[in-house]
């Protein structure tokens, strides 16, 4: 009995020391946990590495990349300090299932939290390239070649009229040829859709002819509101077997889609080329530009009018006429505006090689000492 009591007393004496040890160990662990949490908090929310150059860093994450590859890309770019911390953070937060590929612009010293949020929200850098309506295929190549984000050469200029004027999103490193293919696919799809909605009894018999006429309409006016009326004039002229007499077709025969940079010379107006509609009957053999949706819609659904002529009116638009005499009066007014009221009559555009007044408009005029350049009659 005495022995049992002694052991109990000894155990009771040891118990405060055990409790004290446990409490001390617990406090130490807690301190380590608190320190670890503070460290993790500072890593996750604290400032990250500074950009190596400028105020941001561009990082491109390829489609299909796993977490390891993404972390390695970010580390190589200097956006994060540790791939292990990145993997741990995305795993603990569930972000590893929501990371998105693309090109990202990461601010200098962005926290790990900011980097992960940027990647999960898909705040990618977006790049665009625009082919304006009425630009030629040669000019389209110029646009693509000037875009430094794109790669590769273009082996040949695409067929005129085969590209769809639009704004396209592009990716860094994408080939120029792939952008051209997208432009051509868009042109095919839109042309098929518009052709199916065409009016009846049109002088254009195929989708290809519609593109040719639409390209002329596109080049004749920069005013969207005028396109249907211009299309109606050309439609009426084709129905009456009249030559189109469109200045832009002269220019295309000279430059093959580049800007002329000056007025058209009388000698060029008379010079035969496959596209010069002052010389040839009907439509040119190819488009002279890449027409847009409005020009194509105007050609395929022209309004009903009896107008056969138009000429620049000096205000950015055109004056339209039903008869040749009415048109000549409009031409006289326009040329007076071009020359100035004090200029002697017949001074400009009358000698062989002299430049005609600038502007893209149907012009029918009677040069000094020559026969009138009138529309071909049926």
Secondary structure, 3 states (H helix, E strand, C coil): CHHHHHHHHHHHHHHHHHHHHHHHHHHHHHHHHHHHHHHHHHHHHCCCCCCCCCCEEEEEECCCCCHHHHHHHHHHHCCCCCHHHHHHHHHHHCHHHCCCCEEEEEECCCCHHHHHHHHHCCCCCCEEEECCCCCCHHHHHHHHHHCCCCECCCCCCCCCCCCCCCEEEECCCCEHHHHHHHHHHHHHHHHHHHHHCCCCCCCCCCHHHHHHHHHHHHHHCCCHHHHHHHHHHHHHHHHCCCCCCCHHHHHHHHHCCCCCCCCCEHHHHHCCCCCCCCCCCCCCCCCCCCCCHHHHHHHHCCCCCCCCEEEECCCCCEEEECCHHHHHHHHHHHHHHHHCCCCCCCCCCCCCCCECCCCCCCCCCCCCCCCCCCCCCC
